[in-house]
């Protein structure tokens, strides 16, 4: 055992025996691990106490991952987990997933069963051809059946289970992956998954987890503020090359109900005593996530490469655009009214501005919609062909999809693709033919308030003109009476 290894072992032993405060233990261990990482060394098994794997009520093995810090991400930054947890030794197997399917209806069709048999042909293969939602429902089913807590791991939990504490690139260390380590596309061209025990001797993490890389990408629990609702997968799969078969490999998929032939999962298990500690540890701030969408891979030189993906804004921003559009329309209407002569005392001018306000709103909202459509679709949008006259303004925004993008079933969506210019011409046509009343469209309540205020301003202004006319006539009448009196008329 090297000098640093021995120091870490002694530090852990002293901490377990209560001879070192937790704060001092964490600080000192981080310093030792940073030096270990700098030297390119791996942390060996240390300490007096070894936590063996446990089995749950179903006799499924789980490995313990302790709380504390580790090197995470493609930049090897330091992360701290507040509480330990158990994570399944193997990914969820086909035999487990089939038992779940026999008891829970998740809309798994005959075609889905055929795909499952193709990509995961044996009971000991990791379950595949499943979605994020399917994995979540599996955990709910286990909780109902056993009365104990199961969940998908958060991304940082998955990463610590795979990497250990010392920042290793592969579960087994820094030795580059070969066909002896994992199931992936190399000199053996796999066309499906293989039993998880095939690489049990070499594809093992520091905490005892098997098959963390290769075979199937594994779903994580983390979610993002993005309308596509993407979720993270880690570890690479049978259909990937070596760049994605490592502890850093990361991708994402959406929508959450889309079933992936290369997607699987493993779960965390919290016995009742550990569940109480877990909830207490994360009750104040919750778990930390990477908070960004990026795909990570490793080149032949062992260098991590990542591609950041810009998150799409949520459609709630559309209500802000409508607010601005309503305010702009009201201001334009006011400016036009100021340039007009005073309306007649009869007040006919009050109703005459109704159409102008609606036209101004229609123009402003259409402009805002065009801006949003261009931003999200690069001048191409998919609009369902419907008979509704208002669908080009509102329903088009609810059905955004890039040209050629498949739906969750893998088939084309069956929509007609139109350009922004075509939509603009169609909206003009509908507006002229049907005198579109944009003020009655169903959109954000704040925007409706803006319209109501604009209407109230318009009516109050017309009433002011009317009253001014009445007082003007009365004043002239009084003046004429006074003049007549003095002249003796």
Buried (B, 14 or more C-beta within 10 A) or exposed (E): EEEBBEBBBEBBBBBEEEEBEEEEBBEBBBEBBBEBBEEEBBBEEBBEEEBEBBEBEEEBBBBBBEBBBBBBBBEBEEBEBBBBBBBBBBBBBBEBBBBBBEEBEBEBEEEBEEBBEEBBEBEBBBBBBBBBBBBBBBBEBBEEBEEBBBBBBBBBBBBBBBBBBBBBBBBBEEEBBEBEBBBBBBEEEBEBBBBBEBBEEBBBBBBBBBBBBBBBBBBBBBEBEBBBBBBBBBBBBBBBEBBBBBBBBBBBBBBBBBBBBBBBBBBBBBBEEBBEBBEEBBEEEEBBBBEEBBBBBBEEEEEBEBEEBEBBBEEEEBBBBBBBBBBBBBEBBEEEBEEEEEBEBEBEBBEEBBEBBBBBBBBBBBBBBBEBBEEBBEEBBBBBEEEEBBBBBBEBBEBBBEEEEEEEEEEEBEBEBBEBEBBBEBBBEBBEEEEBEBBEBEBBEEBBEBBEEBBEBBBEBBEEBBEEBEEEEEEEEEEEEEEEEEEEE
